[in-house]
Amino acid sequence: MKAIFSISGMFVVLVLTPLVIILALNFTTGEKKIEQSVERLYAAADPAFARAMGVLLGPAILHGNRFEALLNGDRIFPAMLASIRDARKTITFESYIYWLDAIGKEFADALAERARAGVKVHVLLDWVGSNRMDPAHLAALEVAGVEVRKFHKPAWYSLARMNNRTHRKVLVVDGKVGFTGGVGIAGLWTGDAEDPQHWRDTHFRAEGPVVAQMQVVFLDNWIKATGVVLHGDDYFPELPAAGKDEAQMFSSSPSDGSESMHLMYLLAITSAQHSIHLSSAYFVPDKLSSQALVGALKRGVKIQIIVPGEHSDAAVVQSASRARWGDLLVAGAEIYEYQPTMYHCKVLIIDSLMVSVGSTNFDTRSFRLNDEANLNIYATDFARQQVEVFNADLSRSRRVSLHEWQQRPLHEKLLEHAASLIGAQL
């Protein structure tokens, strides 16, 4: 019996050990984490801040851009579809969520029509986020000439990357017009946030030199998925000035600087002098992020944060979020829960000077595990417009006081604490 037990025990060890190793690899990046608070050396209005953002952290900040903020599906999807239908040479499109419901079919039909017309169409979808897409519809796209690839589709040689998803949302048409923001291609994003079946979200349309950086962000993951380099004038045409705003397209990936997005947020928060407006669909701040926010509050920065309310689509994430509000509320942060529907916006506004919008959530998964991309816009007029949008959302939100947070029932506190323990994976 001892021999039989030993053999069976050895078999279990041989089976479980690789699984444990794979799980460990999926939940770590292999890179050093930022372990100390970022020192405050300048304010967001100081030219040194722009130099740090454009040289130390990300791509160059480019002049001559124009942007349009699109609120909710009724304005976002028509603008994206119009650009797709106007394409003459190339379409590059990367998305986490793509479901073949009515809006998904409308996008598929538009992409297929352009491909049949001779436009080079490249679509990169996350394998997890697009799992509700009917394979027959994917096949129909490919028959029409659309190149469709799945990011990190499971294979024996890539099991250690299963937890690394592309969460980026980038559409570039003819290398001249770009879109990015929070929306996925699914019916939940249609409408005008009028009820819980239609979410609140923001997407941005861009023209000008920064669109080339948006194209580079798409190409980064296209190369990872296909090994093919897309280049030439069809993808990177000359881009004259389209407006007067400065911007950069910032990205991060576990395979190429997983801490860069985290550091960008920390540097922006540390440089704030007057105000921070944060719209966050999934707000689970780590220790350093909380310290940076509390530090800003202590030096007099007004911080207002909007998160989902009762219509959150991720109860565990919401619980983990609430568990971490204590220090912020004590220090004077104002936290609001959006009431009408799921709040999926991901927008950071610093001192009414800088706006960062894109795919990044304020959590460890976005900062360290996912491939993410944010458009950073440095323009006071545009930033003030986005503060007005924020205030409109604030008017439909309910503030959570420190007293209310402290008095929540014991069972809620226990649930939130348990959820917070797995916060790194949320």
C-alpha positions as CSV (number, residue, x, y, z in Angstrom):
1,M,0.0,0.0,0.0
2,K,2.9,2.3,0.7
3,A,4.3,1.9,-2.8
4,I,0.9,2.6,-4.3
5,F,0.4,5.7,-2.2
6,S,3.9,6.9,-3.1
7,I,3.3,6.4,-6.8
8,S,-0.1,8.2,-6.6
9,G,1.4,10.9,-4.5
10,M,4.2,11.4,-7.0
11,F,1.6,11.5,-9.9
12,V,-0.3,14.3,-8.1
13,V,2.9,16.3,-7.5
14,L,3.9,15.9,-11.2
15,V,0.5,17.1,-12.3
16,L,0.0,20.0,-9.8
17,T,3.6,21.4,-9.9
18,P,3.3,22.7,-13.5
19,L,-0.1,24.1,-12.8
20,V,1.2,26.0,-9.8
21,I,4.1,27.3,-11.8
22,I,1.8,28.4,-14.7
23,L,-0.5,30.2,-12.2
24,A,2.5,31.9,-10.5
25,L,3.8,33.1,-13.9
26,N,0.3,34.5,-14.9
27,F,0.0,36.5,-11.7
28,T,3.4,38.1,-11.9
29,T,5.2,40.2,-14.5
30,G,8.8,39.2,-13.7
31,E,9.7,42.8,-13.4
32,K,10.6,44.9,-10.4
33,K,7.6,46.8,-8.9
34,I,7.7,50.5,-7.9
35,E,8.2,50.3,-4.2
36,Q,8.6,53.9,-3.1
37,S,6.4,57.0,-3.4
38,V,7.2,59.3,-6.3
39,E,8.9,62.4,-5.0
40,R,7.0,65.7,-5.9
41,L,9.5,67.9,-7.8
42,Y,7.2,70.1,-9.9
43,A,3.5,71.0,-10.5
44,A,1.5,69.9,-13.6
45,A,1.8,73.4,-15.0
46,D,5.6,73.4,-14.8
47,P,7.4,72.6,-18.1
48,A,9.4,70.0,-16.2
49,F,6.2,67.9,-15.9
50,A,5.7,67.8,-19.6
51,R,9.3,66.9,-20.2
52,A,9.0,64.0,-17.7
53,M,5.8,62.7,-19.3
54,G,7.3,63.0,-22.8
55,V,10.9,61.9,-22.3
56,L,11.1,59.9,-19.0
57,L,7.9,58.0,-19.4
58,G,6.3,58.0,-22.8
59,P,6.5,59.0,-26.4
60,A,7.0,62.6,-27.3
61,I,4.2,65.1,-26.7
62,L,3.2,66.3,-30.2
63,H,1.7,69.6,-31.2
64,G,-1.1,70.3,-33.7
65,N,-3.9,68.0,-32.7
66,R,-7.7,68.2,-32.5
67,F,-10.0,66.2,-30.3
68,E,-13.7,65.6,-29.9
69,A,-15.2,63.9,-26.8
70,L,-18.0,61.5,-27.6
71,L,-20.4,60.8,-24.8
72,N,-22.2,57.4,-24.8
73,G,-23.1,55.0,-27.6
74,D,-25.5,57.3,-29.5
75,R,-22.6,59.6,-30.4
76,I,-19.6,57.2,-30.1
77,F,-20.7,54.4,-32.5
78,P,-22.0,56.6,-35.3
79,A,-18.8,58.5,-35.4
80,M,-16.7,55.3,-35.4
81,L,-18.8,53.7,-38.1
82,A,-18.8,56.9,-40.3
83,S,-15.0,56.9,-40.2
84,I,-14.8,53.2,-41.1
85,R,-17.2,53.7,-44.0
86,D,-15.1,56.6,-45.2
87,A,-11.9,54.5,-45.2
88,R,-10.0,54.5,-48.5
89,K,-6.7,52.7,-47.7
90,T,-6.4,51.1,-44.2
91,I,-8.3,50.3,-41.0
92,T,-6.6,49.0,-37.9
93,F,-8.8,48.1,-35.0
94,E,-8.0,46.6,-31.5
95,S,-10.6,45.9,-28.9
96,Y,-11.0,43.9,-25.7
97,I,-14.8,43.4,-25.9
98,Y,-16.4,42.5,-29.2
99,W,-19.7,40.7,-29.1
100,L,-21.8,39.9,-32.2
101,D,-25.0,41.4,-31.1
102,A,-26.7,44.1,-33.3
103,I,-24.0,46.8,-32.9
104,G,-21.3,44.1,-33.3
105,K,-22.9,43.0,-36.6
106,E,-23.1,46.6,-37.8
107,F,-19.4,47.0,-37.2
108,A,-18.7,43.6,-38.9
109,D,-20.7,44.6,-41.9
110,A,-19.0,47.9,-42.2
111,L,-15.5,46.4,-41.9
112,A,-16.4,43.6,-44.4
113,E,-17.7,46.1,-46.9
114,R,-14.5,48.1,-46.8
115,A,-12.4,45.0,-47.1
116,R,-14.3,43.9,-50.2
117,A,-13.8,47.4,-51.6
118,G,-10.0,46.9,-51.4
119,V,-9.3,48.6,-48.1
120,K,-6.7,46.7,-46.0
121,V,-8.6,45.9,-42.7
122,H,-6.8,44.5,-39.7
123,V,-8.8,43.5,-36.5
124,L,-7.1,42.4,-33.3
125,L,-9.4,41.1,-30.6
126,D,-8.6,39.8,-27.1
127,W,-9.3,36.1,-26.9
128,V,-11.1,36.4,-23.6
129,G,-13.0,39.6,-24.3
130,S,-14.3,38.5,-27.6
131,N,-15.4,35.0,-26.5
132,R,-19.1,35.8,-27.1
133,M,-18.4,36.4,-30.8
134,D,-19.9,33.7,-33.1
135,P,-17.1,31.9,-35.0
136,A,-19.3,32.0,-38.1
137,H,-19.2,35.8,-38.0
138,L,-15.5,35.7,-37.7
139,A,-15.3,33.4,-40.7
140,A,-17.5,35.8,-42.7
141,L,-15.2,38.7,-41.9
142,E,-12.2,36.7,-43.1
143,V,-14.0,35.6,-46.3
144,A,-14.6,39.3,-47.0
145,G,-10.8,39.9,-46.7
146,V,-10.6,41.2,-43.1
147,E,-7.5,40.0,-41.3
148,V,-8.8,39.0,-37.8
149,R,-6.4,37.8,-35.1
150,K,-7.0,36.8,-31.4
151,F,-4.6,38.1,-28.8
152,H,-3.0,35.4,-26.6
153,K,-5.3,32.6,-27.8
154,P,-4.4,29.6,-25.5
155,A,-1.6,27.4,-26.7
156,W,0.8,25.0,-24.9
157,Y,3.7,27.4,-25.5
158,S,1.8,30.5,-24.2
159,L,0.1,29.3,-21.0
160,A,2.3,31.6,-18.9
161,R,0.7,34.6,-20.7
162,M,-3.0,33.6,-20.2
163,N,-3.5,36.3,-17.6
164,N,-2.0,39.0,-19.9
165,R,-4.9,40.4,-21.9
166,T,-5.0,43.3,-24.4
167,H,-7.4,45.7,-22.8
168,R,-6.6,48.4,-25.4
169,K,-9.3,50.1,-27.5
170,V,-7.9,51.7,-30.6
171,L,-9.3,52.4,-34.0
172,V,-7.3,54.2,-36.7
173,V,-8.6,54.9,-40.2
174,D,-6.3,55.7,-43.1
175,G,-3.6,56.6,-40.5
176,K,-5.3,59.9,-40.2
177,V,-8.3,59.6,-37.7
178,G,-8.1,57.8,-34.4
179,F,-10.5,56.7,-31.7
180,T,-9.8,55.6,-28.2
181,G,-11.6,55.5,-24.8
182,G,-13.6,53.1,-22.7
183,V,-16.2,51.5,-25.0
184,G,-16.3,47.9,-26.2
185,I,-18.3,46.7,-29.1
186,A,-21.4,45.4,-27.5
187,G,-25.1,46.4,-26.9
188,L,-24.4,47.6,-23.4
189,W,-22.6,50.6,-24.8
190,T,-25.5,51.7,-27.1
191,G,-28.0,54.4,-26.2
192,D,-27.4,57.4,-24.0
193,A,-27.0,56.0,-20.5
194,E,-30.8,56.3,-20.1
195,D,-31.2,53.1,-18.0
196,P,-29.2,50.2,-16.6
197,Q,-29.2,48.4,-19.9
198,H,-27.2,51.3,-21.5
199,W,-23.9,52.2,-19.9
200,R,-22.3,55.6,-19.4
201,D,-19.0,55.9,-21.2
202,T,-16.7,58.3,-23.1
203,H,-14.6,57.9,-26.2
204,F,-12.4,60.4,-28.0
205,R,-11.9,61.1,-31.7
206,A,-8.4,62.4,-32.6
207,E,-6.8,64.1,-35.7
208,G,-3.3,65.3,-36.1
209,P,0.2,64.0,-35.5
210,V,-0.7,62.0,-32.4
211,V,-2.7,59.6,-34.6
212,A,0.6,58.1,-35.8
213,Q,1.3,57.2,-32.1
214,M,-2.1,55.6,-31.9
215,Q,-1.2,53.5,-35.0
216,V,2.1,52.5,-33.3
217,V,0.1,51.2,-30.2
218,F,-2.0,49.0,-32.5
219,L,1.1,47.8,-34.4
220,D,2.8,46.9,-31.1
221,N,0.2,44.1,-30.4
222,W,-0.3,43.3,-34.1
223,I,3.3,42.3,-34.3
224,K,3.0,40.2,-31.1
225,A,0.0,38.4,-32.5
226,T,1.1,38.0,-36.2
227,G,4.8,38.7,-36.5
228,V,3.9,41.1,-39.4
229,V,5.0,44.7,-39.6
230,L,2.5,47.1,-41.2
231,H,4.2,50.2,-42.5
232,G,4.3,52.7,-45.4
233,D,2.2,55.7,-46.3
234,D,-1.1,53.8,-46.2
235,Y,-0.6,53.3,-42.4
236,F,1.7,56.3,-41.6
237,P,0.9,59.2,-43.9
238,E,2.2,62.6,-43.4
239,L,0.1,64.3,-40.7
240,P,-0.2,68.1,-40.8
241,A,-1.5,70.0,-37.9
242,A,-5.3,69.6,-37.4
243,G,-5.6,71.8,-34.4
244,K,-3.7,73.4,-31.6
245,D,-3.7,70.8,-28.8
246,E,-0.7,68.9,-27.5
247,A,-1.0,65.1,-26.8
248,Q,0.8,61.8,-26.6
249,M,-0.5,58.2,-26.9
250,F,0.8,56.4,-23.8
251,S,0.8,52.6,-23.6
252,S,2.0,49.8,-21.3
253,S,2.5,46.1,-21.4
254,P,3.9,43.4,-19.1
255,S,6.3,42.5,-22.0
256,D,7.5,46.1,-22.4
257,G,7.5,48.1,-19.2
258,S,4.5,46.9,-17.1
259,E,5.0,49.7,-14.6
260,S,5.0,52.6,-17.0
261,M,1.2,53.2,-16.8
262,H,1.3,53.0,-13.0
263,L,4.2,55.4,-12.9
264,M,2.4,57.8,-15.3
265,Y,-0.6,57.9,-13.0
266,L,1.6,58.4,-9.9
267,L,3.6,61.2,-11.5
268,A,0.4,63.0,-12.6
269,I,-1.2,62.7,-9.2
270,T,2.0,63.8,-7.4
271,S,2.2,66.9,-9.7
272,A,-1.4,68.0,-9.1
273,Q,-1.5,71.4,-7.4
274,H,-5.2,72.3,-7.5
275,S,-7.6,69.5,-8.5
276,I,-7.9,65.9,-9.5
277,H,-11.1,64.7,-11.2
278,L,-11.1,60.9,-11.6
279,S,-13.8,58.9,-13.4
280,S,-13.1,55.3,-12.7
281,A,-15.1,52.2,-13.7
282,Y,-13.0,50.0,-11.5
283,F,-11.3,51.9,-8.7
284,V,-9.1,49.6,-6.6
285,P,-6.0,51.7,-5.6
286,D,-2.9,50.0,-4.5
287,K,-0.8,51.3,-1.5
288,L,1.3,53.7,-3.6
289,S,-1.7,55.1,-5.5
290,S,-3.5,55.7,-2.2
291,Q,-0.5,57.3,-0.7
292,A,-0.1,59.6,-3.7
293,L,-3.8,60.6,-3.5
294,V,-3.6,61.2,0.3
295,G,-0.4,63.2,-0.2
296,A,-2.2,65.4,-2.7
297,L,-5.1,66.0,-0.4
298,K,-2.7,67.0,2.4
299,R,-1.2,69.7,0.3
300,G,-4.6,71.1,-0.5
301,V,-5.6,69.4,-3.8
302,K,-9.3,68.9,-4.2
303,I,-10.0,65.3,-5.2
304,Q,-13.4,64.1,-6.6
305,I,-13.8,60.5,-7.7
306,I,-16.8,59.0,-9.5
307,V,-17.3,55.2,-9.4
308,P,-20.2,52.9,-10.2
309,G,-23.1,52.7,-7.8
310,E,-25.7,50.0,-7.5
311,H,-25.5,49.1,-11.2
312,S,-21.9,47.9,-11.1
313,D,-21.2,45.0,-13.4
314,A,-18.5,43.6,-11.0
315,A,-19.7,43.2,-7.4
316,V,-16.4,41.7,-6.2
317,V,-14.4,44.6,-7.7
318,Q,-16.8,47.1,-6.1
319,S,-16.4,45.4,-2.7
320,A,-12.6,45.5,-3.0
321,S,-12.9,49.2,-4.0
322,R,-14.9,50.2,-1.0
323,A,-12.5,48.4,1.4
324,R,-9.8,50.9,0.3
325,W,-11.7,54.2,0.7
326,G,-10.9,54.8,4.4
327,D,-7.7,56.7,4.2
328,L,-8.9,58.7,1.2
329,L,-12.2,59.7,3.0
330,V,-10.4,60.6,6.2
331,A,-8.0,62.8,4.3
332,G,-10.9,64.6,2.6
333,A,-11.5,63.0,-0.8
334,E,-15.0,63.2,-2.2
335,I,-16.2,59.9,-3.5
336,Y,-19.4,59.6,-5.5
337,E,-21.4,56.7,-6.8
338,Y,-23.1,57.1,-10.2
339,Q,-26.8,56.3,-10.0
340,P,-28.5,55.8,-13.4
341,T,-26.5,52.9,-14.9
342,M,-23.1,51.3,-15.0
343,Y,-20.4,53.9,-15.0
344,H,-17.6,52.7,-17.3
345,C,-15.7,56.0,-17.8
346,K,-11.9,56.0,-17.4
347,V,-10.8,59.7,-17.3
348,L,-8.2,61.5,-15.2
349,I,-8.1,65.3,-15.2
350,I,-5.2,67.1,-13.5
351,D,-5.5,70.8,-12.6
352,S,-7.8,71.4,-15.5
353,L,-4.7,71.1,-17.7
354,M,-4.2,67.4,-18.6
355,V,-6.8,64.8,-19.6
356,S,-5.9,61.1,-19.7
357,V,-8.5,58.8,-21.3
358,G,-8.3,55.3,-22.6
359,S,-8.6,51.7,-21.5
360,T,-6.7,51.9,-18.2
361,N,-8.6,51.2,-15.0
362,F,-7.4,52.5,-11.6
363,D,-6.3,49.0,-10.4
364,T,-3.4,46.7,-10.3
365,R,-4.6,44.6,-13.2
366,S,-4.4,47.6,-15.6
367,F,-1.2,48.9,-14.0
368,R,0.7,45.6,-14.1
369,L,-1.0,42.7,-16.0
370,N,-2.9,44.0,-19.0
371,D,-1.8,45.7,-22.2
372,E,-3.3,49.2,-21.9
373,A,-3.3,52.5,-23.8
374,N,-4.2,56.1,-22.8
375,L,-4.4,59.3,-24.8
376,N,-2.9,62.1,-22.8
377,I,-4.1,65.6,-23.9
378,Y,-2.4,68.8,-22.6
379,A,-4.9,71.6,-23.4
380,T,-6.6,73.9,-20.9
381,D,-9.7,74.6,-22.9
382,F,-10.3,71.0,-23.6
383,A,-9.6,70.0,-20.0
384,R,-12.1,72.5,-18.7
385,Q,-14.7,71.1,-21.1
386,Q,-14.0,67.6,-19.6
387,V,-14.4,69.0,-16.1
388,E,-17.9,70.2,-17.2
389,V,-18.7,66.7,-18.4
390,F,-17.4,65.4,-15.0
391,N,-19.6,67.8,-13.1
392,A,-22.6,66.7,-15.2
393,D,-21.9,63.1,-14.1
394,L,-21.4,64.3,-10.6
395,S,-25.0,65.8,-10.6
396,R,-26.3,62.2,-11.2
397,S,-24.2,60.7,-8.5
398,R,-24.5,60.2,-4.7
399,R,-21.7,61.2,-2.4
400,V,-20.5,58.6,0.1
401,S,-19.6,60.3,3.4
402,L,-16.9,59.1,5.8
403,H,-19.6,58.5,8.4
404,E,-21.6,56.3,6.1
405,W,-18.5,54.3,5.1
406,Q,-17.6,53.8,8.7
407,Q,-21.1,52.7,9.7
408,R,-21.6,50.1,6.9
409,P,-22.7,46.6,8.3
410,L,-20.1,44.2,9.6
411,H,-20.9,41.6,6.9
412,E,-20.2,44.2,4.2
413,K,-16.9,45.0,5.8
414,L,-15.9,41.3,6.0
415,L,-16.9,40.8,2.3
416,E,-15.0,43.9,1.2
417,H,-11.9,42.8,3.2
418,A,-12.0,39.4,1.6
419,A,-12.4,41.0,-1.9
420,S,-9.5,43.4,-1.2
421,L,-7.1,40.5,-0.5
422,I,-7.4,39.5,-4.2
423,G,-7.3,43.1,-5.4
424,A,-4.2,42.5,-7.5
425,Q,-6.1,40.3,-9.9
426,L,-9.2,42.5,-10.2
